[in-house]
Amino acid sequence: MTRSTVFAPFDVVEGDRKRGIVLLADHAHRDLPEEYGSLGLPAAEFDRHIAYDIGVETVTRELAALLGVPAVLANFSRLLIDPNRGEDDPTLIRQLYDGTVISGNYPLALKEREKRLDRFYRPYHDAVGAMIASAAQACASAPFILSVHSFTPSMQGFVRPWHVGILWDRDDRVARPLIDMLARDKSLIVGDNEPYDGALRGDTMFKHAIINGFAHALIEIRQDLIADRQDAVAWAERLAPIVDAINRRPDIHQVKRFGSRTGPLLGGPRRPRTHDRTQRRAETRFRSRRLPPTGRASA
C-alpha cells in the first residue's frame, strides 16, 4: 500500500464547539501524496512560501489550545491544489508561482484536475463545513470563523512593511476590533487588507462565512516573525486574548449578510479577481497603521 492511499487531506484539532469559534489553516502543510513525487521540483522549493504558509500550523494549533476551540487544517501543499481558491479560479492549480515552474502541473488534464478536487480540495472543504455546522449547533448561534495565514517579507521586489494584516470583504465585525486591538502594540505595523485584499470570490471565507453571514476574518502574519516555533507560540499567545474578547462581542454570533465587493453572492456579474494588492495600488482605499514599541497587544 502506498502512502497516497491513506493520505488524509485534512486534520481536525478538537476543542469546545460551544465556544462558537472555528479556526482554519488552509496552507498549514507542504506535504504531497507519494504518487505525486515532488511535482518535478527540487526539495528546496518546499521550504518556500509557494508550498505552504510558513509558521501557520504552529500558530493555529497553539491558538486552538489556548482558546480551547476546534480547528481544521489542510494537510496538502498548495502546489498540489490551493484550498483557498474557488474551483473556477485560474490559480487553483498553479503552473508558475513566484518564478518557479511547477512541471508536475503542466500540462494538466481535466481528469487530473477533477481528481485533485475530489480527493483533496472537496474533502477539506467538507470538513470545514461540517466543523462550522457542528459549532453552530453546539453554541446555538452563528459561529465566529478565523482563518490563519502567513505572507512573505517581500514579493516581486516589493518589501512589505506590515507585521500582520487583517483581510476582510464587507463584514467588519471581526476585522475592525482585531485591527484596533493589534494596533495597541506600538511596535506593530498592522495592515488593513494588506498585503492582500480580502475580497476573493470563491475562497474559504467567501464559501463558508460570507455566504452564510457568519462573522469572520483572515489574519496574515509575516513569515519571518513565526518561522521559529518559539515566535509562533508567542504570536498565538498575543492573539488568544484578542480573539477571546472579540468572541464576547454581542454581534459576533448573529447571522448578518453584508454581501461581497466581488459582486452578488449568488449569480450576477463578478468583479475581476484582484487578490494581490501590489497589482492594484491605484485603487487602494484601505489603510495600514504604523504605531511604534510597547509590549503585547491585549484585550
C-alpha positions as a printed NumPy array, in Angstrom:
array([[  0.   ,   0.   ,   0.   ],
       [  1.411,   3.37 ,  -0.966],
       [  1.198,   6.413,   1.257],
       [ -1.185,   8.057,  -1.226],
       [ -3.936,   5.548,  -0.424],
       [ -4.036,   6.723,   3.198],
       [ -3.117,  10.365,   2.709],
       [ -5.549,  12.404,   4.824],
       [ -6.471,  15.686,   3.11 ],
       [ -7.213,  17.438,   6.402],
       [ -6.569,  17.286,  10.12 ],
       [ -9.044,  18.219,  12.84 ],
       [ -7.974,  19.686,  16.177],
       [-10.683,  19.016,  18.708],
       [-11.992,  21.726,  21.009],
       [-15.09 ,  23.032,  22.711],
       [-17.578,  23.727,  19.949],
       [-19.849,  25.515,  22.428],
       [-17.422,  28.439,  22.39 ],
       [-18.587,  29.192,  18.856],
       [-15.102,  29.715,  17.361],
       [-13.634,  27.737,  14.462],
       [-10.008,  28.199,  13.403],
       [ -8.891,  27.333,   9.872],
       [ -5.477,  26.878,   8.267],
       [ -5.755,  26.433,   4.502],
       [ -1.998,  26.384,   3.864],
       [ -0.675,  24.702,   7.01 ],
       [  1.247,  21.896,   5.26 ],
       [  3.652,  21.338,   2.383],
       [  3.043,  17.592,   2.057],
       [  2.238,  15.672,  -1.112],
       [  0.849,  12.168,  -1.55 ],
       [  3.599,   9.743,  -2.598],
       [  2.158,   9.253,  -6.078],
       [  2.871,  12.914,  -6.925],
       [  6.526,  12.743,  -6.001],
       [  7.789,  16.315,  -5.779],
       [  5.771,  17.628,  -8.756],
       [  9.1  ,  17.852, -10.556],
       [ 10.543,  20.355,  -8.077],
       [ 13.755,  20.242,  -6.041],
       [ 13.264,  19.724,  -2.312],
       [ 14.329,  23.293,  -1.526],
       [ 11.18 ,  24.653,  -3.171],
       [  9.1  ,  23.058,  -0.421],
       [ 10.838,  25.252,   2.131],
       [  9.414,  28.325,   0.411],
       [  6.093,  30.107,   0.742],
       [  4.988,  28.725,  -2.615],
       [  4.473,  25.326,  -0.964],
       [  2.788,  26.376,   2.298],
       [  2.309,  29.194,   4.797],
       [  5.388,  29.09 ,   6.988],
       [  4.654,  29.052,  10.729],
       [  0.892,  28.775,  10.396],
       [  0.466,  25.218,  11.66 ],
       [  2.113,  26.047,  14.992],
       [  0.213,  29.323,  15.413],
       [ -3.107,  27.618,  14.658],
       [ -2.575,  24.608,  16.915],
       [ -1.307,  26.735,  19.791],
       [ -4.119,  29.247,  19.412],
       [ -6.67 ,  26.434,  19.38 ],
       [ -5.146,  25.013,  22.57 ],
       [ -5.084,  28.378,  24.343],
       [ -8.709,  29.119,  23.451],
       [ -9.901,  25.536,  23.809],
       [-11.562,  25.627,  20.38 ],
       [-11.534,  23.375,  17.304],
       [ -9.505,  23.895,  14.159],
       [ -9.353,  22.355,  10.689],
       [ -6.035,  22.261,   8.826],
       [ -5.423,  21.271,   5.213],
       [ -2.728,  18.574,   5.019],
       [ -1.644,  19.046,   1.386],
       [  0.623,  21.574,  -0.251],
       [ -0.953,  24.458,  -2.103],
       [  1.218,  23.387,  -5.05 ],
       [ -0.99 ,  20.324,  -5.453],
       [ -4.202,  22.366,  -5.334],
       [ -4.969,  25.547,  -3.422],
       [ -7.87 ,  25.153,  -0.975],
       [ -8.134,  28.929,  -0.59 ],
       [ -9.337,  29.441,  -4.144],
       [-12.657,  28.929,  -5.875],
       [-12.948,  25.905,  -8.134],
       [-13.024,  28.207, -11.167],
       [-10.043,  30.313, -10.082],
       [ -7.142,  30.228, -12.597],
       [ -4.64 ,  29.932,  -9.714],
       [ -6.36 ,  26.881,  -8.218],
       [ -3.55 ,  24.666,  -9.557],
       [ -0.529,  26.775, -10.356],
       [  1.887,  26.045, -13.163],
       [  4.072,  29.059, -12.362],
       [  4.445,  30.563,  -8.895],
       [  6.808,  33.357,  -7.855],
       [  9.339,  32.483, -10.549],
       [  9.113,  28.697, -10.147],
       [  7.703,  26.48 , -12.896],
       [  5.774,  23.545, -11.432],
       [  6.406,  20.974, -14.131],
       [  4.216,  18.381, -12.408],
       [  1.233,  20.641, -13.015],
       [  1.889,  21.221, -16.699],
       [  0.212,  20.139, -18.804],
       [ -2.726,  19.262, -16.559],
       [ -5.502,  17.087, -17.949],
       [ -9.079,  17.868, -16.926],
       [ -9.327,  14.374, -15.466],
       [ -6.363,  15.066, -13.185],
       [ -7.791,  18.416, -12.142],
       [-11.07 ,  16.754, -11.166],
       [ -9.175,  14.02 ,  -9.328],
       [ -7.407,  16.581,  -7.143],
       [-10.663,  18.386,  -6.463],
       [-12.356,  15.15 ,  -5.407],
       [ -9.521,  13.703,  -3.328],
       [ -8.104,  16.761,  -1.598],
       [ -9.897,  20.087,  -2.115],
       [-13.506,  18.994,  -1.626],
       [-12.874,  16.703,   1.382],
       [-11.101,  19.599,   3.113],
       [-13.988,  21.962,   2.469],
       [-16.484,  19.297,   3.509],
       [-14.588,  19.019,   6.811],
       [-14.584,  22.791,   7.242],
       [-18.313,  22.963,   6.542],
       [-19.023,  20.109,   8.934],
       [-16.986,  21.696,  11.726],
       [-18.701,  25.057,  11.281],
       [-22.135,  23.394,  11.296],
       [-21.196,  21.441,  14.409],
       [-20.022,  24.581,  16.207],
       [-23.195,  26.412,  15.204],
       [-25.311,  23.602,  16.616],
       [-23.282,  23.37 ,  19.818],
       [-23.374,  27.09 ,  20.61 ],
       [-26.907,  27.524,  19.242],
       [-25.853,  30.587,  17.283],
       [-23.719,  31.697,  14.366],
       [-20.053,  30.736,  14.804],
       [-17.059,  33.071,  14.519],
       [-14.517,  31.917,  11.912],
       [-10.85 ,  32.918,  11.909],
       [ -8.54 ,  31.792,   9.112],
       [ -4.789,  31.88 ,   9.814],
       [ -2.25 ,  32.586,   7.061],
       [  1.252,  33.996,   6.66 ],
       [  2.961,  36.118,   3.998],
       [  6.489,  36.666,   2.727],
       [  8.501,  39.727,   3.821],
       [  8.859,  40.664,   0.144],
       [  7.121,  39.764,  -3.103],
       [  8.115,  40.613,  -6.657],
       [ 10.693,  43.116,  -5.422],
       [  8.315,  44.901,  -3.029],
       [  9.372,  44.924,   0.629],
       [  6.298,  44.529,   2.787],
       [  6.431,  46.669,   5.938],
       [  3.477,  45.079,   7.736],
       [  3.986,  42.659,  10.6  ],
       [  0.418,  41.435,  10.396],
       [ -2.512,  42.087,   8.104],
       [ -6.236,  41.578,   8.509],
       [ -8.159,  40.619,   5.373],
       [-11.885,  41.168,   5.037],
       [-14.557,  41.943,   2.489],
       [-17.624,  43.882,   3.734],
       [-18.289,  42.318,   7.114],
       [-16.112,  44.268,   9.568],
       [-17.423,  42.794,  12.817],
       [-14.188,  40.891,  13.429],
       [-11.772,  42.888,  11.293],
       [-12.243,  46.294,  12.931],
       [-11.772,  45.245,  16.571],
       [ -8.976,  42.86 ,  15.562],
       [ -7.085,  45.67 ,  13.81 ],
       [ -7.713,  48.081,  16.671],
       [ -6.568,  45.69 ,  19.374],
       [ -3.446,  44.614,  17.494],
       [ -2.618,  48.284,  16.88 ],
       [ -2.37 ,  48.875,  20.634],
       [  1.037,  47.238,  20.373],
       [  3.039,  50.256,  19.207],
       [  5.76 ,  48.035,  17.764],
       [  3.417,  46.601,  15.133],
       [  2.577,  47.78 ,  11.65 ],
       [ -0.931,  46.443,  11.138],
       [ -2.264,  46.128,   7.607],
       [ -5.919,  46.705,   6.802],
       [ -6.468,  44.494,   3.741],
       [ -2.683,  44.42 ,   3.311],
       [ -0.691,  42.804,   1.8  ],
       [ -3.685,  41.208,   0.072],
       [ -7.281,  42.171,  -0.497],
       [ -9.765,  40.119,   1.496],
       [-12.372,  40.202,  -1.264],
       [-11.582,  36.999,  -3.149],
       [-14.586,  35.314,  -4.674],
       [-14.804,  31.59 ,  -4.018],
       [-12.078,  31.485,  -1.356],
       [-12.558,  29.794,   2.012],
       [-14.028,  32.855,   3.722],
       [-16.399,  33.505,   0.839],
       [-17.511,  29.888,   0.707],
       [-18.029,  29.272,   4.409],
       [-18.504,  32.664,   6.089],
       [-19.62 ,  35.414,   3.719],
       [-22.383,  33.43 ,   2.026],
       [-23.666,  32.206,   5.398],
       [-23.479,  35.6  ,   7.115],
       [-21.019,  34.412,   9.787],
       [-18.6  ,  36.861,  11.429],
       [-15.072,  36.185,  10.224],
       [-11.636,  37.481,   9.286],
       [ -8.447,  36.198,   7.72 ],
       [ -5.233,  37.053,   9.534],
       [ -1.891,  37.173,   7.711],
       [  1.292,  37.153,   9.837],
       [  4.65 ,  37.91 ,   8.254],
       [  6.546,  34.665,   7.91 ],
       [  9.854,  35.777,   9.371],
       [  8.   ,  36.538,  12.614],
       [  6.661,  32.997,  13.063],
       [  9.171,  30.751,  11.248],
       [ 10.673,  29.79 ,  14.606],
       [  8.439,  27.721,  16.884],
       [  9.024,  29.954,  19.894],
       [  7.99 ,  33.024,  17.915],
       [  4.935,  31.25 ,  16.518],
       [  3.847,  30.317,  20.045],
       [  4.35 ,  33.947,  21.125],
       [  2.038,  35.095,  18.318],
       [ -0.604,  32.593,  19.394],
       [ -0.302,  33.982,  22.935],
       [ -0.652,  37.514,  21.564],
       [ -3.776,  36.616,  19.606],
       [ -5.593,  34.45 ,  22.16 ],
       [ -6.904,  37.233,  24.462],
       [ -7.846,  39.353,  21.441],
       [ -9.82 ,  36.569,  19.777],
       [-11.455,  35.722,  23.094],
       [-12.526,  39.35 ,  23.571],
       [-13.946,  39.57 ,  20.054],
       [-15.861,  36.341,  20.605],
       [-17.659,  38.014,  23.514],
       [-18.94 ,  40.956,  21.474],
       [-22.752,  40.952,  21.181],
       [-22.929,  40.999,  17.373],
       [-20.37 ,  38.293,  16.665],
       [-22.763,  35.371,  16.941],
       [-25.507,  36.813,  14.785],
       [-26.167,  35.974,  11.144],
       [-25.641,  39.138,   9.102],
       [-25.161,  39.079,   5.355],
       [-23.103,  42.058,   4.264],
       [-22.561,  40.812,   0.715],
       [-19.256,  40.992,  -1.136],
       [-17.268,  43.567,  -3.044],
       [-16.747,  40.887,  -5.695],
       [-20.404,  41.043,  -6.767],
       [-23.729,  39.39 ,  -5.901],
       [-23.379,  36.371,  -3.64 ],
       [-25.381,  34.144,  -5.974],
       [-25.197,  34.694,  -9.73 ],
       [-24.857,  38.063, -11.406],
       [-21.731,  39.8  , -12.698],
       [-18.491,  39.413, -10.795],
       [-15.782,  41.919, -10.134],
       [-12.44 ,  40.786, -11.614],
       [-10.249,  38.878,  -9.199],
       [ -7.711,  41.223,  -7.561],
       [ -6.124,  39.236,  -4.758],
       [ -2.607,  40.677,  -4.791],
       [ -2.633,  44.309,  -3.689],
       [  0.726,  45.055,  -5.297],
       [ -1.074,  44.786,  -8.65 ],
       [ -3.709,  47.384,  -7.855],
       [ -2.162,  50.209,  -5.831],
       [ -4.085,  52.819,  -7.798],
       [ -7.44 ,  51.668,  -6.466],
       [ -6.373,  51.312,  -2.846],
       [ -8.924,  52.573,  -0.382],
       [ -7.703,  50.847,   2.734],
       [ -5.062,  51.89 ,   5.2  ],
       [ -2.294,  50.358,   7.248],
       [ -1.298,  51.566,  10.662],
       [  2.201,  52.163,  11.89 ],
       [  2.464,  52.596,  15.588],
       [  5.918,  52.398,  17.387],
       [  7.423,  49.888,  20.899],
       [  5.323,  48.829,  23.894],
       [  4.525,  45.307,  24.823],
       [  1.997,  42.869,  23.545],
       [ -1.478,  43.565,  22.491],
       [ -4.19 ,  42.641,  24.9  ],
       [ -7.952,  42.562,  25.032]])
